[in-house]
Each structure stands twice: as C-alpha cells, then as structure tokens.
Amino acid sequence: MEFKVLDAKTIRELIGIEDVIEAVENIFKDYGHGDVRMPSKIYLDVSGGDFRAMPASVPGLAGIKWVNVHPGNSALGLPVVMAMILINDPKTGRPLGLLDGTWITQARTGAAAAVATKHLARPDSETVGMIGCGGQSATMLKAIGSVMKIEKLYLADKDHDRAAGLAKKFENIDIQIVDTALAAAADVVCTLTPSRTPVVMADWIRPGTHINAMGADAAGKEELDPEILKDARVFVDDWAQASHSGEINVPLKNGVIQGVAGSLCDLLVGKVKGRMTIDEVTVFDSTGLAIQDMAVARMVWEKAQKQNAGVTINLEP
Ligand SMILES: NC(=O)c1ccc[n+]([C@@H]2O[C@H](COP(=O)([O-])OP(=O)(O)OC[C@H]3O[C@@H](n4cnc5c(N)ncnc54)[C@H](O)[C@@H]3O)[C@@H](O)[C@H]2O)c1
C-alpha cells in the first residue's frame, strides 16, 4: 500500500498563497451548504502549551491535523505552532499520506483572514494594521495583500524585533512600526497575539473598520475590548468552536454579548447579510477550522499525484 510523505518545501512548490485562498473560500462555501463533516477540535493541555486534534472530511478526502501551540517556543528558536496532517481515502479509510502542516496552517489562517477581508471590509480600505508579528503574520499579510491593495501597513508587536523582522519581508510596501493604538486605527486590523486580556481598546477603532480577530483560539483567550464586540457586526468561523474558544468566548461567558450576526460560511452562501453600513465595525472571529486544513491538503494531494511529487513509501511489510 503506497503512502506519500510531503515536506514543507515540496508543498510550497506545489501551491501558493492564492491557491490556498481559493481552497479556503470554496470550503467555507461547502460548509455553508452543509457538505463537510467536522467535529469541534479536541484540546490536550500539557506543560508549556497544548495540542489540538482536528479531524474533518471534505468531498474526496478525510483526515486529521495534529497541531501544537507552545507560546514559549520562540525563545528556543522553534515555531509556536507546528503541525502534521494525516490524510485518508474517505470511501475505504485507506491511509494516503502525511503532510507537513506548519506552513499549511500559516497559509490557511492567512487565507481565512483574506476571505473575511474580501467580503467584510469597506471596498475603499487601503491601510492594514497587524497587531502581533509572529509566526502566522507573514502569510496573513501576503494573503490580505492579494485581496486588497495595501497602501500603508502598520505593524505593532510588544517585541519590536518581531515587527522589524516582519517589515523586512515586505520591502515593497510602505510600512511603519507603531504602537498598538495606531495600528488599531487602520481600515483593516488583524490581531494575532496569544493574549488573554484585551490588547485593542474600543476607542482606538475608527467607524467602518474591519477586524480579523485571529489570535483567540482557546478558552480564556481574548484580544479585543468586549465593548467593540457589543457594537460590531460579528461573524464567527464556526459557532461551536468560537463560543468555546474564539474571541467571543470570554464576553459570552461574562454576559457582555449574547450572540453574533452569523458565520462567515453562511455569509458566503447568502444565508446571512455581511456589512450593512459603511460606518459599522465588522469583526471576523477565527478559531481555525479543520476543513481549511483538509481543503488545502486535498489540493496539495491532487497536485502531488499528478506531478509525482513527495516521497512514496510502502506501508505493507
Ligand atoms: N485563528 C487561527 O486559525 C489560528 C491559527 C494559528 C494560530 N492562531 C493563534 O494566533 C496567535 C498567534 O500565533 P503565532 O503562531 O503567530 O504566535 P507567535 O508567538 O509566533 O506570535 C505572537 C506574537 O504576538 C506578540 N504579542 C504577544 N502579546 C502581545 C501584545 N499584548 N501586544 C502586541 N504583541 C503581542 C508576540 O511578541 C509575538 O511576536 C496564537 O494565539 C495562536 O494560537 C490562530
């Protein structure tokens, strides 16, 4: 039984960020139509961080991502988030392959922010504020840069070196390293920190802003002043995950908010309306969905088959 192993270099030769955006937007639509299977992710807490098991099936492929979040890893020169994706044939259960999932995670997270930006940000948006310039940030900016023209980019991080390191990767954009309040005054604001207390205050946000709240992906995490959520039109990626571990989890528990406008997946298939006025603040609360990983893995797998890429091993004795 042949089984393919695909490393990050091979995966990056097979697909680019625009392919990932297309895969993520399409799978969000499939989710809106009810064409996927995805239980909520399972958390395993360990000293130093946690692991998450993320199973899903999408048309033509099933599998699971095994991913960690270890906030102290930067000091060790390791990514905070690393992943592997195991894929199977859904009809027979046959194991098909193992994919490096670290870049796929970064790319599909950035792609989700890009899809939300495309559908929720004001069309005249031209400035982006990135708050948290770590492992996920570069692919997120690349993805957002492919759905809007970024005239000015504001980078904020409590570690100035991280912001400076990110700036070096985008030499063709007008970039300023600023404090968080200034980055939060952009047209499109991305929060990408592991914070457990709000880092963005309500009075820093201008009318008409779109916020991609990406960092809160475990119970107790939050990045936004709950006052922002009270007045904004909020879209989750998945209600079960977001109410447990997304940006809304703490304000919901505390009774500051009672619900949201809907999910981005439902918005994409016309079940719920997006931005209603030019002045309202929109928020995308992303927890990260296993279907994003599986949709990208499916694209990689199909291309790898055609191009005979990756290392094939035989699982039989
Ligand atoms: N929504 C999703 O799909 C998804 C996917 C992957 C990761 N995440 C989450 O996104 C967050 C970031 O992940 P990463 O891999 O980029 O982590 P990272 O540790 O590499 O980067 C986080 C950055 O945030 C900065 N930071 C921390 N607190 C800050 C604060 N109060 N103000 C400004 N900057 C601050 C850190 O200095 C660091 O540079 C994590 O919470 C992670 O769990 C979400």
The ligand as an SDF file (V2000), in Angstrom:
LIG
                    3D

 44 48  0  0  0  0  0  0  0  0999 V2000
   -7.2940   31.5040   14.0620 N   0  0  0  0  0  0  0  0  0  0  0  0
   -6.4770   30.5780   13.6250 C   0  0  0  0  0  0  0  0  0  0  0  0
   -6.7870   29.8230   12.6960 O   0  0  0  0  0  0  0  0  0  0  0  0
   -5.1140   30.4550   14.2100 C   0  0  0  0  0  0  0  0  0  0  0  0
   -4.1450   29.6740   13.5790 C   0  0  0  0  0  0  0  0  0  0  0  0
   -2.8630   29.6230   14.1190 C   0  0  0  0  0  0  0  0  0  0  0  0
   -2.5760   30.3090   15.2790 C   0  0  0  0  0  0  0  0  0  0  0  0
   -3.5440   31.0270   15.9050 N   0  0  0  0  0  0  0  0  0  0  0  0
   -3.2760   31.7720   17.1370 C   0  0  0  0  0  0  0  0  0  0  0  0
   -2.7140   33.0080   16.7440 O   0  0  0  0  0  0  0  0  0  0  0  0
   -1.8530   33.5010   17.7700 C   0  0  0  0  0  0  0  0  0  0  0  0
   -0.5110   33.8470   17.1650 C   0  0  0  0  0  0  0  0  0  0  0  0
    0.1050   32.6900   16.6260 O   0  0  0  0  0  0  0  0  0  0  0  0
    1.6310   32.7750   16.1170 P   0  0  0  0  0  0  0  0  0  0  0  0
    1.9730   31.4150   15.6230 O   0  0  0  0  0  0  0  0  0  0  0  0
    1.7850   33.9340   15.1910 O   0  0  0  0  0  0  0  0  0  0  0  0
    2.3470   33.0740   17.5180 O   0  0  0  0  0  0  0  0  0  0  0  0
    3.7580   33.7740   17.8020 P   0  0  0  0  0  0  0  0  0  0  0  0
    4.0420   33.5360   19.2350 O   0  0  0  0  0  0  0  0  0  0  0  0
    4.7490   33.3570   16.7770 O   0  0  0  0  0  0  0  0  0  0  0  0
    3.4460   35.3260   17.5950 O   0  0  0  0  0  0  0  0  0  0  0  0
    2.6910   36.0810   18.5020 C   0  0  0  0  0  0  0  0  0  0  0  0
    3.2480   37.4820   18.5050 C   0  0  0  0  0  0  0  0  0  0  0  0
    2.3990   38.3000   19.3060 O   0  0  0  0  0  0  0  0  0  0  0  0
    3.2310   39.1840   20.0590 C   0  0  0  0  0  0  0  0  0  0  0  0
    2.4700   39.6280   21.2240 N   0  0  0  0  0  0  0  0  0  0  0  0
    2.1150   38.8960   22.3160 C   0  0  0  0  0  0  0  0  0  0  0  0
    1.3730   39.6440   23.1490 N   0  0  0  0  0  0  0  0  0  0  0  0
    1.2430   40.8630   22.5750 C   0  0  0  0  0  0  0  0  0  0  0  0
    0.5880   42.0580   22.9480 C   0  0  0  0  0  0  0  0  0  0  0  0
   -0.0920   42.1290   24.0910 N   0  0  0  0  0  0  0  0  0  0  0  0
    0.6740   43.1180   22.1240 N   0  0  0  0  0  0  0  0  0  0  0  0
    1.3730   43.0540   20.9580 C   0  0  0  0  0  0  0  0  0  0  0  0
    2.0190   41.9390   20.5580 N   0  0  0  0  0  0  0  0  0  0  0  0
    1.9420   40.8610   21.3450 C   0  0  0  0  0  0  0  0  0  0  0  0
    4.4530   38.3570   20.4030 C   0  0  0  0  0  0  0  0  0  0  0  0
    5.5660   39.1770   20.7330 O   0  0  0  0  0  0  0  0  0  0  0  0
    4.6620   37.5750   19.0980 C   0  0  0  0  0  0  0  0  0  0  0  0
    5.5010   38.2420   18.1920 O   0  0  0  0  0  0  0  0  0  0  0  0
   -1.8040   32.3900   18.8280 C   0  0  0  0  0  0  0  0  0  0  0  0
   -2.6980   32.6960   19.8620 O   0  0  0  0  0  0  0  0  0  0  0  0
   -2.2430   31.1600   18.0770 C   0  0  0  0  0  0  0  0  0  0  0  0
   -2.8070   30.1910   18.9390 O   0  0  0  0  0  0  0  0  0  0  0  0
   -4.7840   31.1340   15.4060 C   0  0  0  0  0  0  0  0  0  0  0  0
  1  2  1  0
  2  3  2  0
  2  4  1  0
  4  5  1  0
  4 44  2  0
  5  6  2  0
  6  7  1  0
  7  8  2  0
  8  9  1  0
  8 44  1  0
  9 10  1  0
  9 42  1  0
 10 11  1  0
 11 12  1  0
 11 40  1  0
 12 13  1  0
 13 14  1  0
 14 15  2  0
 14 16  1  0
 14 17  1  0
 17 18  1  0
 18 19  2  0
 18 20  1  0
 18 21  1  0
 21 22  1  0
 22 23  1  0
 23 24  1  0
 23 38  1  0
 24 25  1  0
 25 26  1  0
 25 36  1  0
 26 27  1  0
 26 35  1  0
 27 28  2  0
 28 29  1  0
 29 30  1  0
 29 35  2  0
 30 31  1  0
 30 32  2  0
 32 33  1  0
 33 34  2  0
 34 35  1  0
 36 37  1  0
 36 38  1  0
 38 39  1  0
 40 41  1  0
 40 42  1  0
 42 43  1  0
M  CHG  2   8   1  16  -1
M  END
$$$$
